[in-house]
Amino acid sequence: MGRNGSGKTTFIKLLSRLYDPTDGEILMNDFNIRKYDYREYLHLFSVVFQDYTLFALPLGNNIACDKTWDRAKAERLMEEVGFGERYAEMPGKLDTPLYKNFEEDGVNISGGEAQKIALARALYRDAPFIILDEPTAALDPIAEADIYAKFDSITGDRTAIYISHRLSSCRFCDRIAVFDHGEIVQIGSHEELLADKKGKYYELWHAQAQYYG
C-alpha cells in the first residue's frame, strides 16, 4: 500500500516482467527471473491492472479470455465476486454479449460491474499468483467490504497480492508492504505497523480514519 505515485504498480510490473529492471535484479527461488522462459513465467501470474479492458464479446469469452469456457466454473466465480444478481438478469447468461458495439441485444454494464467481471477473469485462470491493482476502486463501500470478506475463500491456497492506497483494505492481509517515494519503507502485519507511531502506515491510517471504522 502507499499513496498514489509511490511505486506500487511499477513494482508489480517489474515482478510480472512487463518491465525489465535497469539496475539490480529480481530473484525467484534464488534465480534471476530473466533465466526463466518468458512465456512460462507469465503463466505464473494472473494480474488485473487499473486499466484492464473488457471486450464487446459474450460474457463467457470475457471471463475465460478464450473462445470456449467452463460454464460451471465461470458461474461459480460470478457468484463469488458478487456479480450473481446481475448475472441472473442477463438474458443469455454467459452467452450474453457485452456492450452494443456489434450486437443490438448487447448489455451495457457499470464500472463496478466491469470490475467484478475482471476479478472473475483473474480467478478463472487459476494462476499460482493473483495480483490485483486497486481491485475495488469502482465499487461502493458495501460491495467493497463484501468482496474483501470473501477474498480468503476465493483465492484459496494461491498467493494473492493486492495493491491499494486505502488502508481499510489492508487489514485482512498477512503481510503489508508500505511504499513511499519509490521505496518499501515498512513491512509487517496491520497490528505491527499500526503499533509503530513514527511509521508511514500509522500516519496514513490516522489520516484516512474518517473514511472507515
Secondary structure as GFF3:
##gff-version 3
##sequence-region A 1 213
A	DSSP	alpha_helix	8	15	.	.	.	ID=ss1
A	DSSP	beta_strand	27	28	.	.	.	ID=ss2
A	DSSP	beta_strand	31	32	.	.	.	ID=ss3
A	DSSP	three_ten_helix	33	35	.	.	.	ID=ss4
A	DSSP	alpha_helix	38	42	.	.	.	ID=ss5
A	DSSP	beta_strand	45	48	.	.	.	ID=ss6
A	DSSP	alpha_helix	59	64	.	.	.	ID=ss7
A	DSSP	alpha_helix	71	80	.	.	.	ID=ss8
A	DSSP	alpha_helix	84	89	.	.	.	ID=ss9
A	DSSP	three_ten_helix	93	95	.	.	.	ID=ss10
A	DSSP	alpha_helix	111	124	.	.	.	ID=ss11
A	DSSP	beta_strand	129	133	.	.	.	ID=ss12
A	DSSP	alpha_helix	141	155	.	.	.	ID=ss13
A	DSSP	beta_strand	159	163	.	.	.	ID=ss14
A	DSSP	three_ten_helix	167	169	.	.	.	ID=ss15
A	DSSP	beta_strand	176	180	.	.	.	ID=ss16
A	DSSP	beta_strand	183	188	.	.	.	ID=ss17
A	DSSP	alpha_helix	190	195	.	.	.	ID=ss18
A	DSSP	alpha_helix	200	207	.	.	.	ID=ss19
A	DSSP	three_ten_helix	209	211	.	.	.	ID=ss20
###
